[in-house]
Amino acid sequence: MQHKILSAVTCLGLMASLVTAQAQDVIKIGEINSYKAQPAFLEPYKKGMELAIEEINASGGVNGKKVQLVIRDDNANPGDAVRAAEELVSREKVDVLTGSFLSHIGLALTDFAKQKKFFFLAAEPLTDKIVWQNGNRYTFRLRTSTYMQVAMLVPEAAAMKKKRWAVVYPNYEYGQSAAATFKTLLKAAQPDVEFVAEQAPPLGKVDSGSVVQALADAKPDAIFNVLFGADLSKFVREGNTRGLFQGREVVSLLTGEPEYLDPLKEETPNGWVVTGYPWYGIQTPEHKAFFLAYHGKYKDYPRLGSVVGYSAIKSLAEGMKKARSTDTEKLIAAFSGLQVKTPFGPVVYRPEDHQSTMGIYVGRTKNEGGKGVMVDYRYMDGAKFQPGNAEVKKLRAAD
């Protein structure tokens, strides 16, 4: 009997050792996002991540280890996001954290990373606070920031020479940040500009009739729009119905992204100046390779989310290779100035604010046979639309 017990204990010990050894052979990436709340962007984003994981593991993994994704939904709630992060770090023993879409959730995870001294790559949230006012040594950000995208659009807006502007944005961190930056930068470029109306509906709850009427009543010469997703579709439909856009220029953040442009279909307005992703026309070798791999795996075309998810995982893999480790301090050192190949070409994570130089395309919308596309577009290199080191030091005073 005693021999059997000892054998069982020995067997359990061997199994535990085997599990530990297997765990040590895997690098776990904890990923937190608003999958249920923002599926248009995040379903393609997840596919982009999975493609990158597949490619990395097929080529031998990272530092001799396979890479594994451990995903949690944050229910579009900052508190749930932090609880998920806590569970991923303490129970799942992930090596790094990444993800987040909504800016206020990105900020909550940025603070979590600081408190826990844990590496976090913010993939998608756009607010500038993530790398500036609330920036910390543990947090890096991939996606082209609110400031960068607005700075790309302002020269186009100033060239219109319109004096009376109206602004509409979702009333949370990203929308507030985008609107404030646009007003500041346009005023600097065109001192005589006036902002005659401002509408800030709650995210996902736009009353498009009253918003469009309020903007029309102000009689602006031009409109700056920051709405996206279902809010954008409702705004465009009501604006078309009431003639809001006739004879007016519109500058619109994110609207050229397939996630938000495709659903507009025959309602797509002509001539809006937008940031976006014209996947159908990008002829660079990097993008062609990505497109063929993505289309081959999913039999679908990529969205911008696909590029962001793919590039986030590739960034983490490159950082770990450079660090030869998943140790937080070594990763921080490795990410400072890290160069990464992405479908948009090479990007660099700036040492001064941990923001990548990933850019975006700027062009105009066109209704082409009942489908929304971008035309007259060009890639804007993110490195050209970021403040210098002295300015960043003022913005990151707490760091």
N, C-alpha and C positions, 0 to 999 in steps of 0.2 A: 504493500500500500504506500509506504513511505517513498519507495523507488518511483512509483507512478506519479506521486505528487511532485517529486523533484523533477521528473521528466516533463511534467506539465509546466512547471515554473520555468524550466530551461527553455521549453518551446515558446512560451509567452515572451521570455526575454529576447529570444532570437527574433521573434516576430516584431517586437518593439524596436529592436536594433535595425531590422530591415526597413520598417516604416520610417525611422529617423534618417537612415541612409538615403532612402528614396526622396524624402523631403529635402535633404541637403542637395540633391541633384536637380532640384527645380527652383527657378526664380519665380516668385509669386508677385504679380502686379495687381494691387487692389484698385478697382475702378468704381467710381461712384457717379451716378448720373440720373437725370430726370426722364427715364425712358418712357414711362406711362404718360407723362405730361407733355413731352415734346418729341413724339415719335417721328415726325417728318424729317428732323435733322438727325436724331439719335439712332434710328434703325440703320441708315447708311453709315453713320459713324461707327457703330458696333461692327458692321461688316468690314470697314476699313481696318479696324483694330485686328479682327480675326485674320484678315489677309496678311497683315504684317507679322503676326504671331506664326502663321503657317510658313511664311518665307524664312523667318529667323530660325525656326526649329529645323526646317529642311536643310538649312546650311550649317547645321551643327550647334545651334543655340547660341547662348552668350556665355563666354568664359567656361565652355564645356558643359553648360547646364541648359536644359530645356526651359522655355518660358511659358508660364501659365497665367491666364487671366482669371481673377476672382471678382465678379461683378455684383454690385448692389444698386438698387433703385432708391433714390432719396425722396421720392414722392413730392418733388418740387418744394421741399421744406428744409430750411437750414438746420433745424434741430434734428430731423431724421438723418440728414447728411452727416452730421457730427457723430451721431450714435452709430451709423454704419461705419464711419472711419474708425471709431473706437473698437468696434467688433472686428474689423479687418486687421487692425494692428495687434490687438491683444489675443484674439482667439484664432484667427486664420494665420497669424504670423506672416503677413505679407511683407515684402522687402521694400516696396515703395507704394505711394498713392498717386493716382492720376484721375482726370475726369473733370466733371461739373460743366454745366451748360449755362444756367442762370447766374447772373453776376452776384446776387446777394448770397447764393449758396457757395460760389467760388470764394467769396470773402470769408465765409464761415470756415471753410476748409483751409484757407490761408492762415487763419488764426489758430486752427487746430494744429497745423504743421509747426507753427511757432511755439505753441505751448508744449507740444510733445517732442519737439526737436526731431521731426520726422520729415523725410524728403517728399515733396508734393509737386507734381507737374500739372499745373492748371492748363488743360488742353484747349478749352473753348470759351470760358467766360471772358467778356470783353472789357469790363470796367477797368479804368486806369489805376484805381486804388490797389489792385492786386500787386502791381509792380512799383507803385509810387507811395502814396500816403500810408497804405497798410502793408507795403512790401516787407519781406523779411528774408533772411539768408536761406531759409529752408524751402522757399517757394520760387518756382520758375514758371513762365507762361509761354505757350506756343503761339496761339492764334493772334493775328493782326489786331491790335488793341483799338478801342473806341477812338482814342486820340489820333492814332495813325490813320484809320479809315476816314475820319472826318477831315483830317489834314489833306488827304488825297482828293476829297470832294470840294473843299473850299475854293481852290483856284477856279474850278469850273463854275461854282456859284458866283464868285466875284466877277467873272468874265461876262455873266449875264447882265450885269449892271442894273439889277432890279433893286429898288429902294425899300419897298414894303414887303416884309417877309412874315409868314405864319409858320408856326412850329407845332408838330404833333408827335407825341412819343408815349410809350407805355410807362406808367408811373411806378417805376421801381429803379433800382440802381443803374442798370444799363441805359435805360431811356433818359433818365435824369442826367447822367454823365455825358451822353451823346449830345443832348440838346444844349447843355451848358458849354461844352467845347465848341460846338458849331457857332453859337452866338459870340463867344469870345474871339474865335479865329476869323469869322467873317467881319466882325466889327474892326478888327485890326487891319484886315485887307481892304475894307470899304467903310471908312469912318461915318459916312452919311446914312448907313443902313438903319432902318427902323424895324422893330419886331412888333407887329400890330395885333397878333393873336397867338395864344398858346393853349393847346389842348393836351391834357395828360390823363387819358382814361386808364383804369386799372388793367393790368396785364390779363389778356384773355377775356375781358368783359367790356369791350368797346361798344358804346351806344352810337353806332355809326351815323345814324340820322342826325342826332343832335351835334355830334362832333363836326360833321360836314357842314351843317347849317351855320354853326358858330364861325367856322373858318370862312365860309362864303360871305357872311355878314361883315367881316372885317375888311373885305375887298383887298386882299394881298396881291402883290405882283407875282409872288413866287412862294412855294411851300417847301419846307424841309420836313420830311417824313422819316420816322424811326420805327413805325409799327412793322410787325412781321407776323408770319403764320396766319392763323385764322383771322386775327385782328386786321391784318393787311388786306385780306380778301374782302372782308366786309366793308372796309374803308374805300377800296377801289370800286366796288360795286355801287355803293351809295354815291361816291364822288362822280362816277360816270353818269348815273341816273340824274343827278342834280346839276351836271355841267360844271362841277367845281374846277376841273382841270383844263377846261377850254380856255385857250389864250393865256395860260399860266405855265411858267416853268416849275418843274418839280425835281428836287434833289432828294434821293431816297436811299437810306442806308440798308444794306443787305438784300434789297429787292431783286437784284440780279442773281441771287443764289437759286439754283434749280428747286430747292426745297420750297421756296416761296413764290418763285416765278411760274413754275409749271402749273400749280393749281389755278392760276388766274385764267389760263386758256384764252378764250375769245374776248375776255374782259381786259386783257393786258393793255395798258395804256401805251401809246407811242411817245418816244422821246424823253422819258424820264432819265436823268443822270443817276446811275446806280453803282454800287459795288456789287461784285458777284463772281460767278464761276462759269464761263462759257466753255464747258468741257468739250463741246462739239467742234471747237475751232483751234484748240491749243496744239501746236505742232512740234513742241520741243521733244527731244529724245526722252527726257525724264518722264514727261507726262504720257507720251505714247506707250512707254513700258508699263507704267502704272495702269493706264486705261485697259490695255490688253490683258493684264493679269486680273484686274477687277472684273472685267466683262467675261473673261474665261471662267472665272469661279462662280459668278452670280448671274450670268446671262442678263445683265442690266448695266446701265450706264452709271458712273459714279456721281454722287452729289458732293457739295462742299464738305458735308459731314464726313464723307468717305475719306477725303484728303486729310482732314484734321485727325480723325481716328488713326489712320495709317501712319501719319507723320509723328503723332504722339508716341506710339509704340516704338517706331524706329529711333526716335530721340532717346527714349529710355535705354534702348539696347546699345546705342552708340555711347551714351554716358557711362553705362556699366562696363562696356569694353574698355573705354579710356581709363576708367577708375580701377579696372580689374577687380571690381568689388561691388557689393550693394551697400556697403557701409555709408551712412548718411554723410559724414564729413568728407569722405573720399568722393562721393557723388557730387557734392556741392562744388568741390574743387574742379572736378571733371567737367561739369556743366558750364563753368565760367569760361566763356569763349568757345564752347563746343560747336563744331561744325557738323551739320547733318544734311544728308541728301534727302530731298522731298520731291513729290511730283511737280512742285513749283520751282524746282532748282534748289541749290544749296542755301541753307539758313544758318545763322550764327546766334547763339544765346549770349546776349551782351553781358559782360561782367558788371557793368555799372547798375543795371536795374533788373537783370534776369529776364528781360523781354527778348523773344526771338525776333529776327529780322524778316520773318515770313511776310510776304506782301499779299496783294489781292488785285483782281482785275476791276478796272473802272471803264464804263461804257454807257450806252443808252439802250433803253428797252425798245423792242419792236414787236408789234403784233404781226406775226408772219403766218398767214393762213389759219388764224385761230389758235396759234401757239405762241407763247412768250419766249423771245430769245434776246440775247445781248448782241448789239452791233457796235461798230466803231470802238471796240474795246482795246485796252492795252494793259499790260501787267505793270503794276506800281511796286517797285522794290521797297519793302518796309524799312530798310536801312536809311532811306532818304527822308523818312517822315517821322523821325524820332528826335527828341531833344538831346542836347549834348551833355557831357559829364557834369559840368557846373550846375546846369539846370536840374539834372536828376538828383544831385546832392541836396538841393533845396527841397525837392519833392519828397525825397526819402529821408527826411531829417531824423526820423525815429530809428532808422536802421543803424 
